[in-house]
């Protein structure tokens, strides 16, 4: 199957109403198009208080809103409650990427997603976070399943968005739409650690807000962690 072909997707229990937690436009673009092509009625839920600093958060959100408006998809702009996020990850500041801090972060974001889904009649939740090769799929799915289990009748859709050309289409769509290309996962600690790695390997620190897919040659191996 080449990168332009998509299978027909079937959410859990044959449900067709899904709340999609989105972290950014590049990760969500392929997921959004895949759901639309399968006739799924979905809404984007943007809840990412981990993203630091505020101007980075706003840029990632604006890019996601831009694509949602272009495709006619409802977009829920949730709180930027950073104080709660810092409380949630207190004591985990030096955990590595994919470690306990990331689990706490996913738990917090998915719990809020599940609460909104419960309050607004979405039987299924999912997230585009897992499409990134930098993420641990089992870690993400575990957080999602735990969050959905808080509410009777709710499911977390553990679909692997990377498979069958999904990861390649993610890059294709990002180039086509000229999405902002972030170079770190999002939180202050991932920014710290990414810059530390770059300096140790003879590279400059991240220059935020300047790189966009499609406006220069993009190496797919360098997409954000």
Secondary structure, DSSP 8 states (H G I E B T S, - for coil): --TT-------GGG--EEEEE-S-HHHHHHHHHHHHHTT-EEEEEE--TT--SHHHHHHHHHHHHHHHHHHT--EEE----HHHHHHHTTT-TT--TTSHHHHHHHHHHHHHHHHHHHHHT-SEEEESGGGSTTS-HHHHHHHHHHHHTTSTT-EE----TTTTTHHHHHHHHHHHHT-B---S-SSHHHHHHHHHHHHHTT-----TT--BTTSS---GGGS--
